[in-house]
Amino acid sequence: MIAQTPQPPYYAVIFTSVRTEIGDGYSEMADKMVELAKQQLGFLGVESARNEIGITVSYWESLEAIRMWKANVDHLEAQRLGRKKWYKTYKTRITKVERDYGFEGLKD
């Protein structure tokens, strides 16, 4: 699903990863993190896809909201487990969205 974001400006956190073969608890933790992120002040939405690499983009009202999410105790534990067993490599990028536009598709 494509996230419904407000008019810019807002921020995007782009998390790109390559997984290990270890799946133990990964899906459950990923689902838990999405549900927890939705409860955070300043959270706007999330989009995610995975094939050889995974890309998750979360949208936030401010850099402060992103800092708060990064410091969340449960999120810190997920990060620790990710480094320990689930990710071969990952990269996080934070960017300011200054423009967005799209196409909603043909209506019946």
C-alpha positions as CSV (number, residue, x, y, z in Angstrom):
1,M,0.0,0.0,0.0
2,I,1.2,3.5,-0.8
3,A,1.3,5.7,2.3
4,Q,-1.0,8.7,2.3
5,T,1.3,11.6,3.3
6,P,0.5,15.3,3.8
7,Q,1.6,18.1,1.7
8,P,5.4,18.6,1.9
9,P,7.6,19.3,3.6
10,Y,8.0,16.2,5.7
11,Y,10.8,13.7,6.1
12,A,11.5,10.1,4.9
13,V,13.7,7.5,6.5
14,I,14.9,5.0,3.9
15,F,16.1,1.7,5.3
16,T,17.7,-0.6,2.8
17,S,18.9,-4.0,3.9
18,V,20.2,-7.4,2.9
19,R,19.1,-10.2,5.1
20,T,20.9,-13.2,6.5
21,E,19.5,-16.7,6.2
22,I,18.2,-16.4,9.9
23,G,14.5,-15.9,10.0
24,D,13.9,-16.6,13.6
25,G,11.4,-14.0,14.8
26,Y,12.2,-11.5,12.0
27,S,8.7,-11.2,10.6
28,E,7.1,-10.8,14.0
29,M,9.6,-8.1,15.0
30,A,9.1,-6.3,11.7
31,D,5.3,-6.3,12.2
32,K,5.7,-5.2,15.8
33,M,8.0,-2.3,14.7
34,V,5.4,-1.1,12.2
35,E,2.6,-1.1,14.8
36,L,4.9,0.6,17.3
37,A,5.9,3.3,14.8
38,K,2.3,4.0,14.0
39,Q,1.9,5.0,17.7
40,Q,4.8,7.5,17.7
41,L,4.2,11.2,17.6
42,G,5.0,12.6,14.2
43,F,4.6,9.2,12.3
44,L,3.0,9.7,8.9
45,G,3.1,6.4,7.1
46,V,5.3,3.5,5.9
47,E,5.9,1.5,2.7
48,S,8.0,-1.6,2.4
49,A,9.1,-4.2,-0.2
50,R,11.6,-7.1,-0.2
51,N,13.3,-9.2,-2.8
52,E,17.1,-9.6,-2.8
53,I,17.2,-6.4,-0.9
54,G,14.5,-4.9,1.4
55,I,13.5,-1.3,1.3
56,T,11.3,0.3,4.0
57,V,10.5,4.0,3.8
58,S,8.9,5.6,6.8
59,Y,7.5,9.1,6.8
60,W,7.8,11.6,9.6
61,E,6.6,15.2,10.4
62,S,10.0,16.3,11.7
63,L,13.6,15.3,12.4
64,E,12.8,15.4,16.1
65,A,10.1,12.7,15.6
66,I,12.7,10.6,13.8
67,R,15.2,11.1,16.7
68,M,12.5,10.0,19.1
69,W,11.7,6.9,17.1
70,K,15.4,6.0,16.8
71,A,15.7,6.2,20.6
72,N,12.6,4.2,21.4
73,V,13.6,1.3,23.7
74,D,11.8,-1.4,21.7
75,H,13.2,-0.1,18.5
76,L,16.7,-0.1,20.0
77,E,16.2,-3.8,20.8
78,A,15.0,-4.5,17.2
79,Q,18.1,-2.7,15.9
80,R,20.4,-4.8,18.2
81,L,18.8,-8.0,17.0
82,G,19.0,-6.9,13.4
83,R,22.8,-6.3,13.7
84,K,23.3,-9.6,15.6
85,K,21.3,-12.0,13.4
86,W,19.0,-10.7,10.7
87,Y,21.1,-8.3,8.5
88,K,24.2,-8.9,6.4
89,T,24.3,-5.2,5.7
90,Y,22.0,-2.2,5.9
91,K,21.9,1.5,5.2
92,T,19.7,4.2,6.6
93,R,19.1,7.5,4.8
94,I,17.1,10.4,6.0
95,T,15.8,13.0,3.5
96,K,13.5,16.0,3.5
97,V,10.6,15.5,1.0
98,E,10.0,18.9,-0.7
99,R,7.7,17.7,-3.4
100,D,5.5,14.7,-4.0
101,Y,2.9,13.9,-6.7
102,G,1.3,10.8,-8.1
103,F,-1.4,9.0,-10.0
104,E,-4.3,7.3,-8.3
105,G,-5.3,5.2,-11.3
106,L,-8.4,4.9,-13.3
107,K,-11.7,4.8,-11.5
108,D,-14.5,2.4,-12.5
